[in-house]
Each structure stands twice: as structure tokens, then as C-alpha cells.
Amino acid sequence: MNWRVFLMSLIRRGNLNSIYKRNLEIQYKGNEDTIRHEMRENAMKIFQFHVQNNFQYRNFLDEKGFDYHDLTHVVWENVPIMTKEDLRKYYPEIKSEIYNYTSTGGSTNVPFRYPASKDSALAMWPNHWIMHRMCGLKPYDKMLMLMGYDNAKKSIVKKIYHRLSNFYTFSSFDMTERQMTEMYELIVNKKIKFIYGYSSSINQFLRFLKTKDIYLHLKGIFTTSENRINSNYFLAKKYCNCELFDQYGAHDGDVFTFECREHAGLHILHEMSTVEIINNEIILTAVKNKAFPFIRYKVGDIALGERLITEKCKCGRTLFRIEGVSGRNTYFVKDIDGKEVSVLWFTYAFDDDVNILQYQVIEDDGCLKINVITDVYDEIQVEKLFRPFILSKIKRPVEFVLNKDIYKLPNAKVPLFYMVKK
């Protein structure tokens, strides 16, 4: 255990190293049957705990007409699914179990504040260390972070925490040439080994390196919080001499998933969260959070694929996988006949084209626009390459625009789709 892990364990009143070691162990243990059984058993235990100790959760179940009085005969698939609106309405916290409060990232522009118990709260960075280890990184190695906050506005406590954690943080709001030059110089001068941040911000930084013809030597890049941008993989290898790995997590639900070097789905650390896919929606049960019942919780994200991948990965890990995350459950547009069409249809055309650096679908006053970021194609080429595919699915008019500003949410995340409000 290095001194940073030891010190942060003292500060946070928990053994972070033991959580990390346990994560290392479970990656290659078990098989499809034992993992499935473990996920179900963990979910049932936290459900029973909240039924027995959380009267607000019982109120929710009562209103749904669910009979929970004989816990030995509960059928898991019949347990009511919860939404964020349900949790806001009942707010079923257990005060005696609260370790800290946190909030969602606010992808819907309405962040949700909720409590976590100790086991839930402590696992976040030990989970990340599993992903970092693939690149030969150790806990609390120097990391440049690109996230949705401003360094200047951080509290003293947050600044101390970041210093102890070896985090060098930059804001995703301010991806100017000046800031990206500072990032590059910091990486070189401080010998930073890896970058972690929003997919879109990392994309901007990689494009900056490409434009300036600058090359770095990193051990890894990790993207999170947004739809993955496929051009990042190519740009990372060429301009940073490293692999890029996508990561999906939702602390409300305690899910943590990560790509391995096979890039064949996102491995699930199932000891923290039991994951289900129902009608392509990701349903989470936070099995360690005794302070708040994220039980069969509809987090709002859509999975690629209709089921979990349960087969052993070529990397040797037995962990179940999500094929990928395609976006929020709000990523739909209406065609002229009223039929809803997933915005994903617009993006399938771009996924394998390394000349498309980023894209975003916009609805503005009844018009659908696709903003394509490219330094290779002109408008005529984009029209010729992609319009026939798009119009094979949707009837309403679609306009392509090139290299316009990408819209960001108030938390600096970039949505795949947004509607301009008048």
C-alpha cells in the first residue's frame, strides 16, 4: 500500500486497499452461473434490508401494490422498478446509515442529491484503479482530469483532496487553445501518465494535438460520462502512443463498468451493482447502499444490445459485460408521421469513419440538423456519404452542418441530441 492510499484510507475512515484487492480478485473468478447467482443474491439482500428498515421504501411498495410481507417468496422480476421521480417523491433515506451526500451529474439539467452509505461511498476510486491497472498504473499515479468544474471555484477542501490524490484538474467548460497548451505543458513537465475525463473534452484535446502536430507518450486515456467518440481511439494511439478505454458509471446505482484491451464491451464490477437490461434500458440495484434504496432503479441510460454479455471475455475476465451505452432514454425524435426514431440511427453512419471527429444532432424550430466535426470532408462530401443512409430511416428534412460549436449542458457534458428551446 503506497502512502497516498494509506493516508486517504485514514481520512475517509475505510480501507481503500482492501476494496481494491477484492476487485482484483473477482475479475477472473466464477462463471456464468455463479456470477448470476451472486448478483441475484446481493440484490435480494439489499431489497430485504430496505423493506425491513426503510418505511419510505415500504410506502413506495405499498403504493405500487406490491406484497413484500413474505420475503421468502418474493419474485425478483416482480419487484417494482423505481425512477428518479419516485425517489424524489418518497426520498427514502435511512439517516443512521448515511456516510456522505453526493449528486448526479445533471445530464437532464436537474441534478439529484442523495445519500450513500460507507461501503457505497468508498468504492469509487478503488473501482477506477482496476481500470488503470490495465495500463500498468498504480493507485494515485499522476492523472490529468477533464471534468465539469472550474479549478478557481473549488473549495479549499476539494483542492487539498485533489492534491493528495495526485489529480491535476482542468475544466471542460474552457477548452481554449490556451488551456490545452497549459495541459500539454503540464503533462510534459509533471510527467503525467494518463488522462481521464469527458469524451468530448478529450476529443477536443486530441484534435488540438493533431492540429499542432504534437505527440505525447502516455500509458492510457480513459473517457467517461458521455457517448463514446470512436475517433478518440485512433487519435489516442497516433498522438499519445497509448490505448484509450471507455468507462460507464453511475454512482446512483453504484455501477462501474470499463473496457479492456479487447474493446468487446464494458466489464461490470458486480459486487457493487446488480445490472439488468430490460427493453434496452439499464436497470441498477446498488447492493451496498444501505442509506438509500436504488433498487431496480431506471437510471435513464440505454444499452447497446438486449442482454448482458455473460460469456468469458478473451482477456480472461469472467465479469459480465454491457455491450455499450447508446445514450439517454430521451434521445428520440419524431418523424413527420409521429413515429419515434432513435437518434442512434443518425450516428451509426459515422461510427467507423475516422474522418468524423465528433457529431451532434440538434432539433431547432422543427428542423433536424446534424453537426459534423471534420477536417477532411466538405459539405458536398458529407451529403453524398451520409444523407442516403439517414433518409432510409426518417422522412422529415435533415440538414447537415459542418464544424459548428458543439452544445454543452450546464455541467459541461455534451449530449448526443439536444432541442433548442425558444
WORA-V20850 format. One record per run of one state. SS is the DSSP state (H for helix, E for strand, C for the rest). FROM is the first residue (numbers start at 1). TO is the last residue. If there is no record, write none. Layout:
BEGIN
{{SS FROM TO} {SS FROM TO}}
END
This chain:
BEGIN
{{C 1 2} {H 3 12} {C 13 15} {H 16 26} {C 27 31} {H 32 53} {C 54 54} {H 55 63} {C 64 70} {H 71 73} {C 74 75} {H 76 78} {C 79 81} {E 82 82} {C 83 83} {H 84 90} {C 91 92} {E 93 93} {C 94 94} {H 95 97} {C 98 99} {E 100 103} {C 104 112} {E 113 116} {C 117 117} {H 118 133} {C 134 142} {E 143 147} {C 148 150} {H 151 153} {C 154 155} {H 156 164} {C 165 166} {E 167 171} {C 172 176} {H 177 189} {C 190 193} {E 194 198} {H 199 212} {C 213 219} {E 220 224} {C 225 230} {H 231 240} {C 241 243} {E 244 250} {C 251 254} {E 255 259} {C 260 265} {E 266 268} {C 269 272} {E 273 278} {C 279 280} {E 281 286} {C 287 291} {E 292 292} {C 293 296} {E 297 304} {C 305 308} {E 309 309} {C 310 320} {E 321 322} {C 323 323} {E 324 328} {C 329 331} {E 332 334} {C 335 339} {E 340 342} {C 343 343} {H 344 348} {C 349 357} {E 358 364} {C 365 366} {E 367 373} {C 374 378} {H 379 391} {C 392 397} {E 398 402} {C 403 416} {E 417 419} {C 420 422}}
END
